[in-house]
Amino acid sequence: MAEMFVGIPWGREKVGTTTRREHPLGQIGLTPDGRMHRWGFSDGAIGAGALLAQKAPTAAHDMDLAIQAAAAVGDSSIAVTLGATAATLNQYEDGVIYINDGAGEGHIYHIKSNPVAALSATLRVVLQDGDTVREALTTATSLAGLIENEYKDFVIHPTTTVGRALGFANDEIADNEYNWMCSRGLVSALVEGTLVLGETASPSTTTAGSVTPTNYGGTVESPIVGYVGAVVAVTTDYQYLYAKID
């Protein structure tokens, strides 16, 4: 069972491991100065200071999956009929299943494990210990979506958003590596454009993994990922930034 927070000794936030899943994905860790970090697993090699993001969801799994067998209140597993994409073993470990329509809608459940399932076949997900169905699900109306843990297979934040920003790389990250990313506190962030001291920064739409001044005048407001501190860095350099990502 995950602790609410784990302590990270000085420097340990920069040490990754390819072999040990030391914490649940998304676990919060604190360094002695109060910086907040999240434990994740990388998809691709990533440079220090890059802004990181959730990967795109599996489109054939993300919503409107039919409930394959009715689930009663108290059940500890839920069966759905997949779309046109297969599911791999424990693809949804530490992820969620949410009921997006019909009986039981509005509920979200946390997944412990899942077996392999072929495309368009039945997939039964096992819920985390203690998390059980709270409102009965029916094959007639209930529809569900599956979402992998957002810290699993995280990527460099793309120029076109496919998932939310998660944090900043504390160090060079190898492909398929467990590691800590900084989501709250001081970081060195890759810059695109001209930042303004004391103002906010957002994901760049032109340079993957970088931050740019927040656009408050566009038709879609940019999400804020941090606040600019100290001397303003020039574009392509790295900025002393106070990260602020939940």
Buried (B, 14 or more C-beta within 10 A) or exposed (E): EEEEEBEBEEEEBBEBEEEEEEBBBBBBBBBEEEBBBBBBBBBBEBEBBBBBBBBEBBEBBBBEBBBBBBBEEEBBBBBBBBBEEBBEEBBBBBBBBBBBBBBBBEBBBBBBBBBEBEEEEBBBBBBBEEBBBBBBBEBEEBBBBBBBBBBBBBBBBBBEBEBBBBBBBBBBBBEEBBBBBBBBBBBBBBBBBEBEEEEBBBBBBEBBBBBBBBEEEEEEEBEBBBBBBEEBBEBEEBBBBBBBBE
